[in-house]
């Protein structure tokens, strides 16, 4: 009897409460699906090659060896890998369940590898040393620590932390070999402070305060005297995008002072005078780095969304080399300062026909070397189509633009449905990079995708980026979408009766705003980690971000601005959302809290509307884990199949 009872109990323990249908993909454990259909196994089979693309981001040079650090994914999250030679094996060196995508060796010997990591997308980044596959915690494990910056001799790291009160970004210095050495060197007010560079002799630390996309400040901290002074001219406010000391102490910066665009120049710390280095360009200088011998400067410009890399003479500003690269987007620019690769220029490059990979340029020979060749799920990336640049005058005559990706007309003749995908920020720009999973929409479903850069986007000058500032100008950016969509509706290759809208973060607000201001344009919409009410957003966003976002969106403490913020918030007119909506949420999102999604879903449903809701309890501001990304994509494909592709 006792034996039979044990067998019965054992059977109860192994018998599932509810069997999962064999033709359905189980949702990952951390996902909550609300009002959504299950994902069929057949969809996974159809999309599989498109889900298995990989990217490799250039993280930095190894000062003690011939290789580089990259971030790539072979499991569920991005991890750090080393590559000893171009085309060599990608050897994994971090093994965490959470993404580890940033790090850097101590200059000189390279004896310490410093990395940062958060948990579940909460953005409370901690600093660690990584050795033999193990992380050793350096910081407090709960606060936010960002912008770790090695001194030139590799003995110290400067970083910002809100450990003091959870709001203000104070500056700290630590020797990572001794975590107890961490010292607050400069208490600050506000969340926009960061260390930019150490002077070559280690006696001064350059610090920036970010106020808005249009304004920042530069300060110089003296290590010996513990004094700090502002070195840009307060009488001529400007934006400073980057700053680095040359070997001789000259301070190079990028600034829009006296220009519409970020220009490379030098700043005199004594007078605050900015002198452009060479002729002003018609585009932003988005990144630069200085060679260790002081001979040249690597400069990346953003020219109508595409990146251009040039090596300039550090004295004359003449172009020494313009390497031939695919049309795409460059990031992670870094010149090796020491070791066998000293002087070589490393970076990440992504294009429509290639996922992000690590590259370098030899300044002596001009040779371009591709270090990694990321997989694309067995698909031929050369078959992906390049985008078209579309320019349109908006309601007030302002020229706005975007990138249009069309399906192959031979495979998909006739008018095609269109998804308008709006970037976040709003201080950001959609650029012509690799489409990843979205290539399935283009190549297999025949759906066109349009990426607008409405007013408020970066890359088009400081006037353009300011045209959406505050609550009284905010909806002009939504009107830009209306103007662009109006032009696309006249395109003979697009079906204006089957247009949909999507976007993430600020693009999520733009999705809700487009659905409520211009409901007649759309068949469906997907909002991802988006703002639904500006007042509740400003109340609930992380404290260290709140004042920075008030500069962009408006101050809810001011009665007039509060009233306008409420007026333009999509939540207040959710009854006008008459088409199906899908909402995607990160449960740990510190930027746009999950409550923003909860309230828009509830409002749409209360008004009798259709709303799917996908929540990841282990994610923050966007999904970072592959299993969650995959399920999100499959769910969105089902949503588009049901509500966009049907003929009606």
Beta strands, then each sheet from edge to edge (+ up, - down):
strand 1: 24-25
strand 2: 31-34
strand 3: 39-40
strand 4: 57-61
strand 5: 68-72
strand 6: 79-83
strand 7: 91-92
strand 8: 102-105
strand 9: 113-117
strand 10: 126-131
strand 11: 134-137
strand 12: 145-150
strand 13: 157-161
strand 14: 170-175
strand 15: 178-186
strand 16: 193-198
strand 17: 204-212
strand 18: 215-222
strand 19: 227-230
strand 20: 240-245
strand 21: 251-255
strand 22: 263-267
strand 23: 274-276
strand 24: 284-290
strand 25: 296-303
strand 26: 306-313
strand 27: 319-321
strand 28: 329-335
strand 29: 345-351
strand 30: 354-361
strand 31: 368-370
strand 32: 388-393
strand 33: 399-405
strand 34: 416-422
strand 35: 448-453
strand 36: 494-504
strand 37: 524-528
strand 38: 580-586
strand 39: 611-616
sheet 1: 1+ 3-
sheet 2: 2+ 39- 38- 37- 36- 34- 35- 33+ 32-
sheet 3: 4+ 5- 6+ 7-
sheet 4: 8+ 9- 10+ 11-
sheet 5: 12+ 13- 14+ 15-
sheet 6: 16+ 17- 18+ 19-
sheet 7: 20+ 21- 22+ 23-
sheet 8: 24+ 25- 26+ 27-
sheet 9: 28+ 29- 30+ 31-
end
